[in-house]
Amino acid sequence: MPIPGNTLTVAVGGSVLSTFLQPYNYYSGRDLYFLTPKKDMTERELIYYSICLKRNKYKYNYGRQANKTLKDILVPEDVPERFKNLKIDNLDTKSLNSPERMLHHEDWQWFKLSDLFTLERGKCGSAEKLLEKGNEISYVGAKKEDNGFMYKVVRDENYVTKSNCIVFIGDGQGSVGYSTYQEADFIGSTTLSMGRNDNLNKYNAIFIITLLDKERFKYSFGRKWNGEKLKNTKIKLPANKDGSPDWQFMEDYIKSLPYSASI
């Protein structure tokens, strides 16, 4: 049965809290919730609430999903009168289409992960046997929620991975194909691979992780993401005239987004 129109679709995974009005009956895929208004609402009112939900996207960086918290997001009880009377054609989209914000992806270039990053593997084969629980450093595993955080342990330099890297989850039920960014030193399981580049920071890392999320469908149902598959994974990125990745553009773009100061 199709889902009835005049409802909102909300992504609770992937592009979390991307929210859209669906005026007609439709079918949906996974990781989507649909919201049915409890009272009659006009198209303008539904668009207003879609904007309110999108404004909460900043809370869901680093792989956090909204499937358990969507119901707790606070929105205004009533739509402002000025919005109810606003013509859809008059909605201000200038900020979305300004040259500083537009992504001319037709000018981007393809890069292999092995060309972008020096790759290394996690060092801890069995956390329960090798690590002592404590409060000194994070143990990161094959987990897509909470930025891969499992629990705190005692720091053991034999297993520590240094900060400022992208983590590629190569194995794990329901998590393979996801990526996270680790800003601090951590201990990682051997199911993880880490990518390093001297140009990497938390801003351009978020840009890259968002694009890599588009690739994770290839690694469901037991297909691992490591070895040659990881090295040969291609990603299309902004590039400089000399063909190198435009790290600065990626950083500046993320910084230009609403609530980027909260990252």
C-alpha positions, 0 to 999 in steps of 0.5 A, spaced: 500 500 500 502 506 498 503 511 503 498 517 503 500 524 500 500 530 504 505 527 509 512 529 511 518 524 510 524 524 515 530 521 514 533 517 520 539 514 517 544 517 512 542 524 511 539 524 517 533 529 518 533 531 511 525 532 511 520 533 505 513 534 503 510 529 499 504 532 496 502 525 493 501 518 494 508 514 494 512 508 496 519 509 501 525 505 502 529 504 509 531 509 514 525 513 512 519 515 517 513 519 515 509 524 519 502 525 518 499 531 521 494 530 527 490 536 524 489 539 517 495 543 515 496 547 508 502 546 504 505 552 507 504 549 514 507 542 512 513 546 509 514 550 515 515 544 520 519 540 515 524 547 515 523 546 523 526 539 523 531 540 518 534 546 523 536 540 528 540 536 523 547 539 526 545 534 532 546 528 528 553 529 526 558 523 525 553 517 524 548 519 529 541 516 527 534 519 529 530 513 529 530 513 537 530 521 538 525 523 532 519 523 537 523 528 542 525 533 537 521 540 539 517 544 534 513 550 535 506 548 537 503 553 532 505 556 525 506 563 525 501 567 521 506 571 517 508 564 514 501 561 513 500 567 508 507 567 505 506 565 498 511 559 496 514 563 490 516 568 495 520 563 499 527 566 500 532 561 497 538 566 495 542 563 501 541 556 498 543 558 491 549 563 492 555 562 489 559 561 495 554 555 497 553 552 490 557 545 489 558 545 482 559 537 482 560 537 474 567 540 475 569 534 481 574 529 479 574 521 481 579 519 487 581 512 489 581 512 497 588 509 496 590 516 493 587 520 498 589 517 504 595 513 507 591 507 510 592 503 516 588 497 520 586 498 527 590 494 532 586 491 537 584 484 536 580 482 542 578 488 547 575 483 552 582 480 552 587 485 551 584 491 554 582 493 561 576 498 562 577 505 565 577 512 563 583 514 559 581 513 552 576 511 547 575 504 544 572 504 537 569 498 534 565 497 528 559 501 530 555 506 526 552 510 532 555 514 537 561 515 532 563 508 533 564 509 541 564 503 545 566 504 552 572 507 555 579 503 557 585 504 560 590 507 555 595 502 552 600 504 547 601 498 544 594 499 541 593 506 540 591 509 534 593 517 533 587 522 532 585 526 526 583 520 521 577 517 518 575 510 520 572 506 515 568 500 518 570 494 514 566 489 517 560 488 522 553 486 522 549 492 520 555 497 520 560 495 514 561 501 509 560 506 514 565 512 516 567 516 522 572 521 524 576 521 530 578 527 533 582 524 539 587 518 540 583 512 540 584 504 540 580 501 534 578 494 533 582 490 527 575 490 523 577 498 522 581 501 517 584 508 518 585 514 513 590 519 514 592 525 510 596 532 512 590 536 509 585 532 513 581 536 519 574 535 522 571 539 517 573 536 510 572 530 514 565 531 514 564 533 507 568 526 505 564 522 510 557 524 507 559 522 500 562 516 502 555 514 506 553 514 499 557 508 497 555 503 503 550 500 500 555 496 496 557 493 502 551 490 505 549 483 507 556 480 509 560 484 503 567 487 507 570 493 506 577 492 506 583 490 503 583 492 495 576 494 495 577 499 500 583 502 496 580 502 490 573 505 492 573 511 488 570 518 491 568 524 487 571 530 490 572 538 488 579 539 485 584 544 484 586 546 477 592 541 478 588 535 479 589 535 487 583 535 492 581 541 494 581 540 501 580 548 503 573 548 499 571 542 502 573 545 509 570 552 507 563 549 505 562 545 511 564 551 515 558 555 511 553 551 513 548 553 519 550 550 526 557 549 523 560 552 529 557 546 533 561 541 530 
